[in-house]
Structures are given as C-alpha cells and as structure tokens.
Amino acid sequence: MKKNDIYKKLVLGLLFIFPLLVYLFFASGKNNFAKLPILTKGVKEISTNNQITRLKDRITILGYWGGSLENKKAEALNLNEKIYKRFYQFEDFQFVFFVDSSRVKQVGELKNSLKQGAGTDLSRWNFIHVNSKYIKTHFSSLNTPLSLEEDYSSPFVFIIDKDLNLRGRNDDEDLGTLYGFDARSVAQINKKMIDDVKVILAEYRLALKIYNTKRVK
C-alpha cells in the first residue's frame, strides 16, 4: 500500500473519531474517555403480549411507577425537562415506564401535563401496562440493593444499554456504586444523570463512527 493511501486513511479516521473524543472529554465529567460501567448483565426484556416496545437495541431510561401515578408528576417533569427534551432526538433513545394495568386514565392525564407549555413530543415516552407481579419480577432482574415501594413503584430510574445491561457508576464520590438516579432530585439529575447519559450516547456514536470508517476503507 502506498504511503499516500495510508496517510489519507489516517486523516479520514481522525476526522471521524477526534470530534467524538473531544465531545466525550468535555461532556462526560468524571467518566472521561471511559465507558459507563456495566453493573448488571441480562436485564429482563419486555415480554408482554400487547406491547411492541423493546429494550434490546435501544438506549433506555427505565422506570417503575406501578400504581402511584398521582404522585409521579414532579418526577416526570424533572425527567422530561432535564433528560428527555435534551436527548430524545438521538436515534434509539427512549423512556420506558412500567405502570399498573389499572392506571391507563392516569397515564393519559400525566401525558397531558407533560405536553403543556412547550408541547413536548412524547413519541419516545413509553408506558407499559402490566400487573404488579410482572413489575416486581422485572425490577428484580436489575439485581440492585434498591427495592420497590408498597405500590410497586420506585423514584429511581435506570440506564439500560442496547445489550440489556444496567449501566451506572462504580466509583461515585457520594454513593460508591450508583445503580439508578433519584428522579425526585433535580441536583442528582443535573450533576450525575445528564453526564452519564451523555457518556453512553457518545460511546455508541463513537462505535458507529468507527464502524462506518471501516466500511469505507
């Protein structure tokens, strides 16, 4: 292979990869140039008969709201304003929340609240209607020290990658291991969750850039 050809390929590779590395450096906070750690492998896929939403091949913010929709408006607004509106246009990014089958009306009311004001596009907000047993089983597959409340809800939301792995921090300065993010806490969303979502999105974008670079060679 001629030296000029090698040089051109190196330049093309740098043009693809360098901007992503710069983005990852400035966006990832504590996780500079590192993938977001895998805390649990093999999170349960969605397996209800009447739903087409899946976790596989998606980057998912996953939550369990069970039967407590009346008390989840503040959490929903926090997540919508700080996370969803910032990232929902990224391909394969989605929100998924498990709710009790009896809460269809409350889900509709919650969606209406989220649409008010700026008129948010809620196409990537997914509410999965299941029974309490299913919620408990799925939550257990995360394999965390956290637990569901009596109404099978949790204030915590979780980052699930495209391969059904739970992602989080194993060296968090406050908690040691950070399995999920408390949606009640704007401070935690701002200081930790935004950075971690940026990291995992940058990770997949970098992988895609590398794949596309190899294809053009």
Secondary structure, DSSP 8 states (H G I E B T S, - for coil): --HHHHHHHHHHHHHHHHHHHHHHHHHSGGGTT----EEES-------TT----STTSEEEEEEEET-GGG-HHHHHHHIIIIIHHHTTSTTEEEEEEEEGGGHHHHHHHHHHHHTTT----TTEEEEEE-HHHHHHHHHTT--S----TTS--SEEEEE-TTS-EE-EEEETTTEEE-SEETT-HHHIIIIIHHHHHHHHHHHHHHHHHHHHHHH-
